[in-house]
Amino acid sequence: MTEMRDVLRARQVLAGYLPETPMWSYPVLNAVVGAEVHVKHENVQPTGAFKVRGGITLLAGMAGRDRGVVAYSTGNHAQSVAYAARVFGAPCSIVMPENPNPAKVAAVEALGASVVVAGATMVEAGEHARALAGREGRRLVTPADDPEIIAGVGTLYYEMVTRQPDLDAVIVPVGSGTGAAAACVVTQALAPQCRVIAVQSAQAPAAHDSWRLGELVRRPMKTTVDGLATGSAFALPQGIMRDGLSDFVLVSDDDCRAAQRVLARDAHTLAEGAGAAALAVLLARPAEFAGKKVAIVCSGGNAGPAELAQLA
Ligand SMILES: *Cc1c(COP(=O)(O)O)cnc(C)c1O
């Protein structure tokens, strides 16, 4: 289980690699929402998403790093691990399922990692990644079941609650749950009055349903919001979220698209769909948050060409 002291250790490690990200409140956005909203800007990370905090933390303390790492992902987890591997000079392979998006391949290759295309689905790509790691004596970096990742991601919430100690709530977009679990660890230690509310797409509710049922379940994954697209739940973050979350809500993909437009218009911020999911909750439930002080995590800004065209 990840604890506050692990987050504090990660903070010391990350200080050498990543500056704190800004958190701003925008009067026009506050007026639209009817609450005091603080936007935590992870879209300005060098990889365009918060996950790099976890990747650097994990590799910084990793034994046998020189033999290399393997991950499977098409998105922000891939970039996080590739970025961290480049920082520490570790060989890195990223396994992606067949017919990967060329822009995502290019992003990972630009960070110096090699892309291995294998498997028809992400589950099969994961099996290839595990076999590759075993064959070459490299570490497989899972998306969510490594405690160092949650400790690293926790530094985001440390920055948030030290800047605004009297928040009523923080809303966190969830795919695997590392961000929401980290928010639980930090608020329990430093801001117990702050409710942690998780949000997932109704078109891929595996983490939501697992939290409600109290057991790990698989669900169909039909969302077009990349950062929230997982079909199964992860034991480590679910275990932390079980008692730590105040609520877990669902929004639609269309709600996320609408919230992306509001962020662009009222907070001059380019968010990917997942990065706007927390605002989508505020827009969907104005009565619940009226007059409250709420932080939302703009978790990433990696909107691809098709997503940008749709927004315009
Ligand atoms: C990965 C990701 C999420 C979900 O985070 P988890 O830790 O997997 O729950 C949300 N937004 C963006 C932009 C992401 O890349």
The ligand as an SDF file (V2000), in Angstrom:
LIG
                    3D

 15 15  0  0  0  0  0  0  0  0999 V2000
   -3.9480    7.6750  -17.7850 C   0  0  0  0  0  0  0  0  0  0  0  0
   -4.7570    8.8950  -17.8550 C   0  0  0  0  0  0  0  0  0  0  0  0
   -5.8820    9.0760  -17.0180 C   0  0  0  0  0  0  0  0  0  0  0  0
   -6.3240    8.0130  -16.0510 C   0  0  0  0  0  0  0  0  0  0  0  0
   -5.3780    7.8160  -15.0510 O   0  0  0  0  0  0  0  0  0  0  0  0
   -5.3100    6.4420  -14.2410 P   0  0  0  0  0  0  0  0  0  0  0  0
   -4.2120    6.6460  -13.2920 O   0  0  0  0  0  0  0  0  0  0  0  0
   -5.0320    5.3590  -15.2330 O   0  0  0  0  0  0  0  0  0  0  0  0
   -6.6280    6.2610  -13.6080 O   0  0  0  0  0  0  0  0  0  0  0  0
   -6.5600   10.2550  -17.1080 C   0  0  0  0  0  0  0  0  0  0  0  0
   -6.2090   11.2230  -17.9690 N   0  0  0  0  0  0  0  0  0  0  0  0
   -5.1400   11.0950  -18.7820 C   0  0  0  0  0  0  0  0  0  0  0  0
   -4.7990   12.2040  -19.7010 C   0  0  0  0  0  0  0  0  0  0  0  0
   -4.3720    9.9280  -18.7570 C   0  0  0  0  0  0  0  0  0  0  0  0
   -3.3120    9.7980  -19.5540 O   0  0  0  0  0  0  0  0  0  0  0  0
  1  2  1  0
  2  3  1  0
  2 14  2  0
  3  4  1  0
  3 10  2  0
  4  5  1  0
  5  6  1  0
  6  7  2  0
  6  8  1  0
  6  9  1  0
 10 11  1  0
 11 12  2  0
 12 13  1  0
 12 14  1  0
 14 15  1  0
M  END
$$$$
